[in-house]
Amino acid sequence: MLKNRKWWLTLIAAFSFLVFQPYNASASEPEYKDVMVVYSNASGKEQIMKLASSIENSFDLLKIVQGNFTADHLLRLKQSQDIQVIEKNPTTLETSSTTLGSITPLVDMRMMGVQNAWQQNNTGKGVKVAIFDTGVADIPALANVKKYSFVEDDQTTPADESLPLDMDGHGTAVAGIIAGQLSSRLTDGYLIGVAPDVDMYSAKVFDNDGARMETILKAVEWAIENNIDIINMSFGTEEDDAILYQAIKKAYDAGIMMVAAAGNDGNTYPVDYPAKYKEVIAVSSIDHSKRIVKKSNTGSQIEYAAPGEDIFTLSPTEDYTSMSGTSLAVPHVVGMIALFKQRYPTYTPSELRNTLRNYAIDLGDTGRDSFYGYGLLNTAIKSPSNVSKLSALAIKKTSATLHYEMAQNAIVPVRKYRLSVTGKKSIITTDTNYVIKGLKQGTTYKAKVTTISSLGKESTGKTIQFTTPKDSASKIYVNKNKGKINRIVKKINSGKKLNLKTEFLPLYTVYNDLTTSQKKAVKKYRYKLNLTAISTTVKSKQVKATNLSNMKKKKYTTITLKTAIKPSALKTGYVYVNDSGKNITTFQLSKGKSGKIIRLSTKKALSAGKYVILMDRKGLKTSKGKMFKNSIAVRFTVK
């Protein structure tokens, strides 16, 4: 892993105003070199340009200027509300030593199941990956790497440090793990990268003395401008740094996924920066037994663990070498992300980052922990298939049975199921038939069933919607008026006369929901009234009615009588309308001059229910002055 010297940050109180006064610097006044200044707006940049003795670099995309300033000019900038951060003596990062050893070849690749991805033609094709490192050597196994250098040449050395070639071996090793092409044949396999078909870019930011901050900033700007998908950062610093965070945040906002090393100080040491930033995926190191390496830093920021102990990879000499450290763990994760980026090309970085969790083998405490994060990524570990044949059976007013089956030929075996129903607490079961109780009648529910694998991975789930039945308005009336109904039936059986509107008509309307004995009594009284009844299915030569099957839409019916009545004898008070036991008064009566046509209509919407229009024969006379013999009932149903 690449290690840094400490980054010292002086915290300075900022005032909300800036006062410009004439100033003449003396020749003897000390000047601060290579100061990094972060500004908020154009006014801030203008102040920097005005006060700087000279400008070394201007990173417009990051809103950072690097320059030389006198102490007085720095003080004036510190007092400006348009200046965010001032940092003197930017840190230089250094390369740390690596441990050599020997291992069984390609075990790290097998640990992550990369062959599974390759078999599905997921090799990282089309994904742009950049490594910020020591450069990449010109070797056949990395011939497709596009090389850039952001390092300036040191005129005091015979070598040209500005060349993009690797003078250390670290960058070549990292690149080999990500995108090395098929090369050396080892004991049980070939040396090859996790994602050999990625578009690999080497951004050289390290020279023999380390990586200067301005070099890293240039590389970040280049990555943003060139739409890089993933950045590999196998380096770190022990202390937070505002300038570094400014660059990381800009890259994150630009949609770049960044992966960095946790550090090589030991399990009791916290995660280094930039891995510690929430915008970056922090990686710890594990050995081939999937145990945390003792030298790996740990902490709550760890997102994934990856092989980092005794890793075979490429060297600048085109031979292979074995190295250890979190620097080697990072490219394993970067390569895996590239595979998933190809598999899920439309996912945003945030969506892809969340999706990765479904492909992690939990190695430590259940869930995310400070040693292994979510665990070891493995392309073969994924969520189980959704259930098939999901249906709601035996739907009752207060219960329903969910039935489902495990998908055939499922790659990931299902261990249990999670059922989530609207308004109910989700439950986990191993049954494929589950009775949901405590439902409300007449209510629409949405049920979701997800499958859970033995590794705790959960599928996206399958959803079904169902509605519980409810009692009809007629049934509700009967249940609420049992005493009243019994009293009316008792009157019928004792030969007493009923009030047609308030006693007979309600019972006649809810006739189908009455008990057998109650129906018998109502039928007896109907004969007493000499009632002629019609409906959509029952016809009569004496009377006809229109729109009975379409009353919800039409809202009127025309009743035609065979025997004409005297219009003046039919009064509104002798025509009643009842809905499921309840009398309603919204219908208006109109009569034809011939005495054979009666029209009943309403402007209000008709609710679902069973309706009866009852025309009382009381007081009715025919057009010839005779008594009308029959009461008339017209039945219709609104759904």
C-alpha positions in Angstrom: 0.0 0.0 0.0 1.1 3.6 -0.6 1.6 5.4 2.7 1.8 9.2 3.4 3.5 11.5 5.7 1.1 13.3 8.0 -1.0 16.1 6.5 -0.9 19.1 8.9 -4.0 21.3 8.7 -4.1 24.6 10.5 -7.6 25.5 11.5 -8.3 29.2 11.1 -11.4 31.1 12.2 -13.1 32.7 9.2 -14.6 36.2 9.4 -17.6 37.3 7.4 -15.9 40.3 5.9 -12.7 41.1 4.0 -11.0 44.5 4.3 -8.5 45.4 1.5 -5.8 47.8 2.5 -2.8 49.0 0.6 0.2 46.9 1.3 3.9 46.9 0.4 5.7 43.7 1.0 9.3 44.1 2.1 11.9 42.0 0.4 12.8 40.3 3.6 9.2 39.1 4.4 9.0 35.2 4.3 6.9 33.7 1.6 4.8 30.5 1.8 5.3 28.1 -1.1 2.8 25.8 -2.8 -0.2 26.9 -0.6 -3.5 25.3 -1.6 -6.5 27.6 -1.4 -10.1 26.5 -1.8 -12.5 29.2 -2.9 -16.4 29.3 -3.0 -17.0 31.6 -6.0 -15.6 33.8 -8.6 -14.9 36.6 -6.1 -12.8 34.2 -4.0 -10.7 33.2 -7.0 -10.3 36.9 -8.0 -8.9 37.6 -4.5 -6.5 34.7 -4.7 -5.2 35.8 -8.1 -4.8 39.4 -6.8 -2.9 38.5 -3.6 -0.7 35.6 -4.8 2.9 36.3 -5.5 2.8 33.7 -8.2 0.4 30.9 -9.3 1.7 27.4 -9.6 -1.6 25.6 -10.6 -5.3 26.5 -11.0 -7.8 23.6 -10.7 -10.9 25.4 -11.9 -13.1 22.2 -11.7 -12.2 21.7 -8.1 -12.2 25.4 -7.2 -8.6 25.1 -5.9 -5.6 27.4 -6.6 -2.0 26.5 -5.7 0.4 29.4 -5.4 3.0 31.3 -3.4 1.8 33.9 -0.8 3.2 36.3 1.8 2.1 35.9 5.4 0.1 39.1 5.2 -1.7 38.1 2.0 -2.6 34.7 3.5 -4.0 36.5 6.6 -6.3 38.6 4.3 -7.5 35.5 2.5 -8.2 33.8 5.8 -10.6 36.6 6.7 -12.6 36.3 3.5 -16.0 34.7 3.5 -15.3 33.6 -0.1 -12.4 31.4 0.9 -13.2 27.9 2.3 -9.8 26.3 3.1 -6.1 27.4 3.2 -3.5 24.7 3.5 0.2 25.2 3.7 2.8 22.5 3.1 0.7 20.0 1.1 1.6 16.4 2.0 3.6 14.2 -0.2 2.6 10.5 -0.2 5.1 7.7 -0.2 5.3 4.1 -1.4 5.4 1.5 1.4 7.3 -1.8 1.2 5.5 -5.0 0.3 6.0 -8.5 1.6 7.1 -11.3 -0.8 5.9 -14.9 -0.4 4.6 -17.8 -2.2 1.0 -19.0 -2.5 -1.3 -21.3 -4.5 -1.9 -19.5 -7.8 -5.2 -17.8 -8.6 -6.8 -18.7 -5.3 -7.8 -15.0 -4.9 -9.7 -15.2 -8.2 -11.5 -18.3 -7.2 -12.5 -16.8 -3.8 -14.5 -14.2 -5.7 -16.0 -16.6 -8.3 -14.8 -14.5 -11.2 -15.2 -17.5 -13.5 -18.9 -17.3 -13.0 -19.0 -13.8 -14.4 -16.7 -14.6 -17.3 -19.0 -17.5 -18.3 -21.8 -14.9 -18.6 -19.6 -12.7 -20.7 -19.1 -10.2 -18.0 -15.4 -9.3 -18.3 -15.6 -5.5 -17.6 -16.0 -4.6 -21.3 -16.9 -0.9 -21.8 -16.1 0.1 -18.2 -13.6 2.9 -17.8 -11.2 2.2 -14.9 -8.4 4.5 -13.8 -5.6 3.7 -11.3 -3.9 6.6 -9.5 -0.5 5.1 -8.8 3.2 4.8 -9.9 2.4 4.3 -13.6 2.3 1.0 -15.6 5.1 -0.8 -17.3 5.3 -1.5 -21.0 4.6 -5.3 -20.9 2.5 -7.4 -23.2 0.1 -8.4 -20.5 -0.8 -4.8 -20.0 -0.5 -3.6 -23.6 -4.0 -2.2 -23.7 -3.5 0.2 -20.8 -3.7 3.9 -21.8 -1.0 5.7 -19.9 -0.9 9.2 -18.6 1.5 11.1 -16.3 0.7 14.0 -14.1 4.2 14.0 -12.6 6.8 16.6 -13.4 10.4 15.7 -14.3 13.0 16.1 -11.6 15.9 17.9 -13.3 18.3 16.7 -10.6 18.0 13.0 -11.5 19.1 11.2 -14.6 15.6 9.6 -15.1 12.6 11.4 -16.6 10.0 11.0 -13.9 7.3 12.6 -16.1 7.2 9.5 -18.3 4.1 7.4 -17.7 6.1 4.3 -17.2 6.3 2.5 -13.8 9.6 3.0 -12.0 8.5 1.2 -8.8 6.3 -1.8 -9.7 3.4 -0.9 -7.5 1.2 0.5 -10.2 1.9 -2.4 -12.5 1.0 -4.9 -9.8 -2.3 -3.1 -9.2 -3.1 -2.9 -12.9 -2.4 -6.6 -13.3 -4.9 -7.6 -10.7 -7.6 -5.5 -12.4 -7.0 -6.0 -16.1 -3.9 -8.2 -16.7 -4.2 -10.2 -19.9 -3.7 -14.0 -19.9 0.0 -14.6 -19.3 2.1 -16.8 -17.0 1.0 -20.4 -16.4 1.3 -21.1 -12.7 0.6 -24.3 -10.6 -3.2 -24.5 -11.3 -4.0 -21.7 -13.6 -3.0 -18.6 -15.5 -2.2 -15.1 -14.3 -5.1 -12.9 -15.4 -7.0 -9.8 -14.1 -10.4 -9.8 -12.5 -11.9 -7.8 -15.4 -9.5 -8.3 -18.3 -11.6 -6.4 -20.8 -12.0 -3.1 -19.0 -10.8 0.2 -20.6 -7.8 0.7 -18.3 -6.2 4.0 -17.7 -3.0 4.6 -15.8 -2.8 8.0 -14.2 0.7 8.3 -12.8 0.7 10.5 -9.7 3.7 9.1 -7.9 7.4 9.8 -8.5 10.4 8.6 -6.5 9.6 11.0 -3.7 5.8 10.3 -3.5 2.7 12.0 -4.8 2.3 15.8 -4.5 -1.2 17.1 -3.9 -1.3 19.2 -7.1 -0.5 16.0 -9.0 -3.5 14.2 -7.5 -5.7 17.2 -8.1 -4.7 17.2 -11.8 -5.5 13.5 -12.1 -8.9 14.0 -10.4 -9.9 16.7 -12.9 -8.7 14.6 -15.8 -10.8 11.7 -14.5 -13.9 13.9 -14.3 -13.4 15.4 -17.7 -12.9 11.9 -19.3 -16.0 10.3 -17.7 -14.0 7.6 -15.8 -16.4 5.1 -14.1 -14.1 3.8 -11.3 -10.9 5.0 -9.7 -8.5 2.7 -7.9 -6.7 4.5 -5.0 -4.2 2.1 -3.3 -2.8 4.8 -1.1 -3.8 6.7 2.1 -3.1 9.2 4.8 -3.7 9.0 8.5 -5.2 12.4 8.8 -8.2 14.1 7.3 -7.4 16.7 4.6 -9.8 19.4 3.3 -8.0 19.7 0.0 -8.1 15.9 -0.6 -11.8 15.8 0.4 -12.6 18.7 -2.0 -11.3 16.6 -4.9 -13.0 13.4 -3.7 -16.3 15.1 -3.3 -16.2 16.6 -6.8 -15.4 13.2 -8.3 -18.2 11.6 -6.4 -20.7 14.2 -7.5 -19.5 13.6 -11.1 -20.7 9.9 -10.7 -17.3 8.3 -10.3 -17.0 5.3 -8.0 -13.8 5.3 -5.9 -12.2 2.5 -4.0 -9.3 3.0 -1.5 -7.1 1.0 0.8 -7.9 0.8 4.5 -4.2 0.9 5.5 -1.4 -1.5 6.6 -0.8 -0.4 10.2 -2.8 -3.2 12.0 -6.2 -4.2 13.1 -6.3 -1.7 16.0 -5.6 1.3 13.7 -8.4 3.3 12.1 -9.1 3.4 8.4 -6.9 5.8 6.4 -8.1 8.6 4.2 -9.4 8.8 1.5 -11.0 5.4 2.3 -12.5 6.8 5.4 -14.6 9.3 3.4 -18.2 8.2 2.9 -17.9 8.8 -0.8 -15.2 6.1 -1.1 -15.5 2.3 -0.7 -13.0 1.2 1.9 -11.3 -2.2 1.6 -9.6 -4.3 4.2 -7.3 -7.2 3.5 -8.0 -10.9 4.1 -5.9 -14.0 3.6 -6.7 -17.1 1.6 -8.6 -18.6 4.5 -10.8 -15.5 4.4 -9.5 -14.2 7.7 -8.6 -10.6 8.3 -4.9 -9.9 7.8 -3.3 -8.6 11.1 -1.7 -5.7 9.3 -4.9 -4.5 7.8 -6.5 -1.4 9.3 -10.1 -1.7 10.4 -13.1 0.4 11.3 -16.8 1.1 10.7 -16.0 2.6 7.3 -14.9 -0.8 5.9 -17.3 -1.8 3.1 -15.7 -4.9 1.7 -12.8 -7.3 2.4 -10.7 -8.7 -0.4 -7.7 -10.9 -0.9 -4.5 -9.0 0.0 -2.1 -11.5 1.3 0.5 -13.2 -0.9 -1.1 -12.2 -4.1 0.5 -13.2 -7.4 0.4 -10.4 -10.0 2.5 -8.8 -12.7 5.8 -7.0 -12.4 7.6 -4.5 -14.7 9.9 -7.3 -15.9 7.0 -9.2 -17.4 7.6 -11.9 -14.8 5.2 -12.4 -11.9 5.7 -11.5 -8.3 3.9 -12.1 -5.0 2.9 -9.1 -2.9 0.8 -8.3 0.2 -1.1 -5.4 1.6 -4.4 -3.6 1.3 -3.0 -2.0 -1.9 -3.6 -5.4 -3.5 -7.1 -5.9 -1.9 -8.4 -2.7 -3.5 -7.9 -3.7 -7.2 -9.8 -7.0 -6.5 -12.8 -4.9 -5.5 -12.3 -2.5 -8.4 -12.3 -5.4 -10.8 -15.4 -6.8 -9.3 -17.2 -3.5 -9.5 -16.2 -3.3 -13.2 -17.8 -6.8 -13.8 -21.1 -5.6 -12.1 -21.0 -2.3 -13.9 -21.1 -4.2 -17.2 -23.9 -6.5 -15.9 -26.0 -3.5 -14.7 -25.0 -0.7 -17.2 -28.0 1.5 -16.4 -27.4 1.6 -12.6 -26.3 4.8 -11.0 -23.2 4.6 -8.8 -25.4 4.7 -5.7 -27.6 1.9 -7.1 -24.6 -0.2 -8.1 -23.0 0.3 -4.7 -26.2 -0.9 -3.0 -26.5 -3.9 -5.4 -23.0 -5.1 -4.5 -24.2 -6.1 -1.1 -26.3 -8.8 -2.6 -23.1 -10.4 -3.9 -21.1 -10.5 -0.6 -20.3 -13.5 1.5 -20.7 -12.4 5.2 -17.4 -13.2 6.9 -17.6 -11.6 10.3 -20.4 -10.7 12.6 -23.8 -10.9 11.0 -24.3 -7.9 8.8 -21.7 -5.1 8.3 -18.8 -5.2 10.7 -15.6 -3.2 11.2 -13.3 -6.0 10.0 -14.9 -7.3 6.9 -17.6 -4.7 6.1 -20.3 -6.5 4.2 -17.9 -9.3 3.4 -16.2 -10.8 0.4 -17.6 -10.0 -3.1 -18.4 -13.1 -5.2 -20.1 -13.0 -8.6 -21.7 -16.4 -8.0 -23.4 -15.3 -4.7 -26.6 -13.6 -5.5 -30.2 -13.2 -4.5 -32.4 -16.3 -4.9 -35.1 -16.4 -7.6 -38.5 -15.0 -6.9 -41.4 -17.4 -6.1 -43.6 -18.7 -8.9 -47.3 -19.3 -9.1 -48.1 -16.6 -6.4 -51.8 -16.5 -5.8 -54.4 -15.6 -3.1 -56.7 -18.4 -2.3 -59.7 -18.9 -0.1 -60.2 -15.1 0.2 -62.7 -14.5 3.0 -63.9 -11.4 4.7 -61.2 -11.5 7.4 -58.6 -13.9 6.0 -56.9 -15.1 2.9 -54.4 -17.9 2.0 -51.2 -17.0 0.1 -49.9 -19.8 -2.1 -46.5 -19.8 -3.9 -43.9 -22.1 -5.1 -40.1 -22.0 -5.4 -38.9 -21.3 -8.9 -37.9 -24.3 -10.9 -34.2 -24.8 -11.5 -33.3 -22.1 -9.0 -29.5 -21.4 -8.9 -29.6 -20.2 -5.3 -31.6 -22.5 -3.0 -34.4 -20.9 -1.0 -34.4 -21.4 2.8 -37.4 -19.3 3.8 -39.9 -16.7 2.7 -40.7 -13.2 3.9 -44.4 -12.2 3.6 -45.3 -8.5 3.8 -49.0 -7.5 3.7 -50.5 -4.0 3.7 -51.0 -2.9 7.3 -49.6 -6.2 8.8 -46.2 -6.9 10.3 -44.0 -8.9 7.9 -43.4 -12.5 8.9 -40.8 -15.1 7.9 -41.9 -18.7 7.2 -40.8 -21.9 5.5 -44.4 -22.8 4.5 -45.6 -22.3 0.9 -49.2 -21.8 2.0 -49.8 -19.2 4.6 -53.1 -18.0 6.1 -53.3 -14.3 6.7 -55.7 -13.5 9.5 -57.2 -10.4 11.0 -58.1 -8.7 7.6 -60.8 -6.2 7.2 -63.7 -7.0 4.9 -64.2 -5.1 1.7 -60.5 -4.0 1.8 -57.9 -4.2 -1.0 -54.5 -5.6 0.2 -51.1 -5.9 -1.5 -49.0 -8.9 -0.5 -45.3 -9.2 -1.3 -43.4 -12.5 -1.0 -39.6 -12.5 -1.1 -37.3 -15.5 -1.0 -34.3 -15.7 1.4 -31.3 -17.9 0.7 -29.2 -19.8 3.2 -26.7 -16.9 3.1 -29.4 -14.4 4.0 -29.7 -12.9 0.5 -33.2 -11.7 -0.3 -34.9 -11.6 -3.7 -36.6 -8.5 -5.1 -39.9 -10.1 -4.4 -43.2 -10.8 -6.2 -46.4 -8.9 -5.5 -50.1 -9.8 -5.7 -53.2 -7.7 -4.9 -56.5 -9.1 -3.6 -59.7 -7.7 -2.1 -61.6 -9.2 0.8 -65.3 -9.6 0.2 -67.8 -7.8 2.4 -71.4 -8.3 3.4 -73.9 -6.7 1.0 -75.8 -3.7 2.2 -78.9 -6.0 2.4 -77.0 -8.4 4.7 -75.7 -5.6 6.8 -79.3 -4.3 7.3 -80.5 -7.7 8.3 -77.7 -8.2 10.9 -78.3 -4.7 12.4 -82.1 -5.0 12.5 -82.8 -8.5 13.8 -85.1 -7.4 16.6 -87.2 -5.1 14.2 -87.5 -7.9 11.6 -88.7 -10.4 14.2 -91.3 -8.0 15.5 -92.6 -7.4 11.9 -92.7 -11.1 11.2 -94.6 -11.7 14.5 -97.2 -9.1 13.3 -97.6 -10.9 10.0 -98.1 -14.3 11.7 -100.7 -12.8 14.1 -102.7 -11.5 11.1 -102.0 -7.8 11.8 -101.7 -5.2 9.1 -98.3 -3.8 8.2 -97.2 -0.3 7.2 -96.2 -0.9 3.5 -93.4 1.7 3.5 -91.8 1.1 6.9 -92.5 -2.5 7.6 -93.3 -4.6 4.6 -91.1 -2.9 1.9 -87.8 -3.1 3.9 -88.3 -6.9 4.5 -89.4 -7.5 1.0 -86.3 -5.7 -0.3 -83.9 -7.8 1.8 -85.9 -11.0 1.3 -83.0 -13.1 0.0 -81.0 -12.5 3.2 -83.8 -13.5 5.6 -84.2 -16.8 7.4 -86.5 -19.5 6.0 -89.2 -18.8 8.5 -88.9 -15.0 7.9 -89.2 -15.5 4.1 -92.3 -17.6 4.6 -94.0 -14.8 6.5 -93.0 -12.1 4.0 -94.3 -14.3 1.1 -97.6 -14.9 3.0 -98.1 -11.1 3.3 -97.2 -10.6 -0.4 -100.0 -12.8 -1.4 -102.3 -10.8 0.9 -101.4 -7.7 -1.0 -101.9 -9.3 -4.4 -98.5 -8.0 -5.3 -97.3 -8.2 -8.9 -93.5 -8.2 -9.0 -91.1 -7.8 -11.9 -87.3 -7.7 -12.3 -84.7 -8.2 -15.0 -85.5 -12.0 -14.9 -89.2 -12.0 -13.8 -91.7 -10.7 -16.4 -95.4 -9.9 -16.2 -98.1 -9.2 -18.7 -99.5 -6.6 -16.4 -96.5 -4.3 -16.1 -93.1 -3.7 -17.8 -90.1 -1.5 -16.8 -87.1 -0.2 -18.7 -83.4 0.1 -17.8 -83.5 -2.3 -14.8 -80.1 -3.7 -15.6 -78.6 -0.3 -16.3 -80.0 1.9 -13.6 -76.6 3.0 -12.3 -75.9 4.8 -15.5 -79.5 5.8 -16.7 -80.9 6.7 -13.3 -84.5 6.3 -14.4 -87.1 3.7 -15.3 -90.3 4.0 -17.3 -93.1 1.7 -16.0 -95.8 0.8 -18.4 -99.1 -0.6 -17.2 -101.4 -2.8 -19.2 -104.4 -1.3 -17.4 -104.5 2.4 -17.5 -104.9 4.2 -14.2 -106.5 7.5 -13.4 -103.4 9.8 -13.3 -104.8 12.0 -10.5 -105.3 9.0 -8.3 -101.6 8.1 -8.3 -100.0 10.3 -5.7 -96.3 10.6 -4.9 -96.9 9.4 -1.4 -98.1 6.0 -2.7 -94.8 5.2 -4.6 -91.9 4.1 -2.4 -88.3 3.3 -3.2 -86.2 1.1 -0.9 -82.4 0.3 -1.1 -81.3 -2.7 0.9 -83.8 -2.1 3.7 -83.5 1.7 3.7 -86.2 4.0 2.2 -84.8 6.6 -0.1 -86.4 9.8 -1.2 -84.3 11.0 -4.1 -86.5 9.6 -6.9 -89.0 11.9 -8.6 -92.4 10.7 -10.0 -93.9 11.8 -13.3 -97.0 10.5 -15.0 -98.2 10.2 -18.6 -101.6 11.6 -19.6 -102.7 8.2 -20.9 -102.5 6.7 -17.4 -100.3 3.9 -18.6 -96.9 5.5 -18.3 -95.1 6.2 -15.0 -91.5 7.5 -14.9 -89.3 7.5 -11.8 -85.9 9.2 -12.0 -83.1 10.6 -9.8 -80.1 12.9 -10.3 -78.0 11.4 -7.5 -75.6 8.5 -8.0 -77.0 5.1 -7.0 -74.9 3.1 -4.5 -74.5 -0.6 -4.8 -77.5 -2.5 -3.4 -80.8 -4.2 -4.0 -83.6 -1.8 -4.9 -87.4 -2.2 -4.9 -89.9 0.4 -6.3 -93.3 -0.3 -4.7 -96.5 1.2 -6.0 -99.3 0.9 -3.4 -102.7 0.0 -4.8 -104.3 2.0 -2.0 -106.5 4.7 -3.6 -105.6 3.7 -7.1 -108.4 3.6 -9.7 -108.4 2.6 -13.3 -109.2 5.1 -16.0 -112.7 3.7 -15.9 -113.1 4.5 -12.2 -112.7 1.0 -10.9 -110.5 0.0 -8.0 -106.9 -1.1 -9.0 -106.5 -4.7 -8.0 -102.7 -5.1 -7.7 -99.8 -3.4 -5.8 -96.8 -3.4 -8.1 -93.1 -4.1 -7.1 -90.2 -3.4 -9.5 -86.9 -5.0 -8.5 -83.4 -4.0 -9.7 -79.8 -4.4 -8.5 -77.0 -1.8 -8.7 -73.5 -3.3 -8.6 
